[in-house]
Amino acid sequence: MASATPPLESLFRHHYGALVASLCRVLGSANLELVEDVLQEAMVRALRSWSEGGVPDKPEGWVFRVARNLAFDALRRTKVAARVEQELERWAHREEVAHEPDEALQDDTLRMMFACCHPAVPAESRVPLVLKTVAGFGVGEIAAALLQKEATIAQRLSRAKARLQAEQVDFEVPPAGELPTRRGTVLDVVYLMFNEGYRAHRGSELVRAELVEDAVRLGGLLVEHEVTTGPDVHALLALMLLQGARLPARIDPAGEALTLAEQDRSRWDRQWLQAGFQHLQLAMAGDRFTAWHAQAGIASVHAAAPDYAATDWRRILGHYDRLLELTDTPIVRLNRAVAVGKVHGPAAGLAALQALEASRELQAYQLLPATRAQLCWLLGDLAAAQAELQRALALPCADPERRFLERRLDAVRRGDAPPAW
């Protein structure tokens, strides 16, 4: 008998957002908290039932039916249950949800994202809400991705759900006039999903390929729809494709993290690279240059270089300068400092990092001391490099990154020459 835990974990990772979105499409986003509660209970029952009787042929349908029945029990005395029963039954007996051709969005998950970005939801709560409901992120994961405290994220989620319920927000395509406004938040969330898949902030795995693929799929839906598409959406999709193409080379056979300098570029996904450059060309249409354009430009320089030594760092620094003008954030400044160090030397890179010392957002971000350690190592200051690596190891990160930092610390203690950077 197969263990129930791996299929349930896979189901949660791959289908949680779709299950939430499909139930909310019928029950209404005002019942989001009920939907999450019944899905959680359905997962608990699945673990117990599957451990005893084995995993069913269609585990997603099993969980959906249990959650549906639990929702009916909760809504039995309301008109809602009668209104949605036929639709829920239809959904449960189909392998996928079929939408009408004239529906403005062809994917429940994407529809859910736009519902979570409704103007009634506080602006600071929209991104956490989408990450929780669509991507299935836990509060800790959201806090790590947004560089916020868990208590802050929990409060924002609570406020968001309360507003959805109070405003009775419909789970429907917003009017054409509202879509572009909400689209900006949706783009942010899609990339946060991608970024968590490309570099997980916590856990045993550095890469969560299913999140990367789902984010790219959602980006594809956005560019295909006449209302949501635009040069900035093409730029976002180009960015994700060009970065995502590196996934096959991101880790070695033992699951250890590989830096960009260490990766075998022959393993990069050529189809994704080609598609990324195609969308980057489409992103050039129009007269508006966005942060997505700048980031896609950076990714394109890395993708175009035949090897790491051939990387045009001056061009990358130019893109970061433009990005900084568009969005001056601590993360952008941190990444730009790396480019400064590559172009003007490690001392200049360290100087560029000085302004980030007091950044509250980066206090628990291990890449800041890790970057400082690399620059100190290049300058021959092994004591400072060791201290910074120890600081980095004291902060939260994924297990492969922790092992990577430990290997670097051992190398510094031995007095090894710094690796390619």
Number of C-alpha atoms within 10 A of each C-alpha: 9 11 13 19 15 10 17 20 14 12 16 19 16 17 16 25 24 21 25 26 27 24 27 26 22 20 25 22 26 20 19 21 18 19 25 20 15 23 25 16 16 21 21 13 15 22 19 14 14 19 15 12 11 15 20 14 8 9 15 19 17 17 24 23 19 18 26 22 17 19 20 18 11 13 15 13 10 10 9 14 18 13 12 16 16 11 14 20 12 11 19 16 11 10 10 9 15 12 12 9 8 7 10 18 23 19 17 24 24 24 21 24 28 24 27 30 25 22 15 16 22 16 14 13 21 26 24 26 27 28 23 19 24 24 26 21 21 16 19 17 21 25 19 21 20 14 16 16 15 16 12 12 23 19 11 21 23 13 16 24 20 16 18 22 16 11 14 14 19 18 22 18 17 17 10 11 9 13 17 16 14 20 19 14 18 24 22 14 22 27 21 21 26 25 21 22 23 23 20 24 25 19 14 14 18 23 24 18 17 16 22 25 18 18 25 23 14 19 25 16 16 23 20 16 13 10 16 19 17 18 23 24 26 28 31 30 32 33 28 27 30 31 25 25 23 23 19 17 20 24 19 13 7 7 14 17 24 16 13 16 13 17 20 16 20 12 13 20 18 14 11 18 23 16 16 28 23 15 23 26 14 17 24 15 13 10 7 10 17 19 19 24 25 23 21 27 23 23 22 21 17 19 22 14 13 11 16 17 11 11 15 16 20 14 15 23 21 17 22 25 16 17 23 18 10 14 14 12 14 18 18 15 20 22 16 23 24 25 24 25 21 19 17 13 15 22 15 17 23 20 13 18 23 13 12 18 11 9 11 12 15 18 14 19 19 22 18 22 24 22 22 25 28 26 25 22 22 19 15 15 14 21 13 17 26 22 16 22 25 17 16 24 20 12 14 16 23 16 19 22 25 21 15 15 19 16 12 21 21 13 15 22 13 10 12 12 11 17 12 11 15
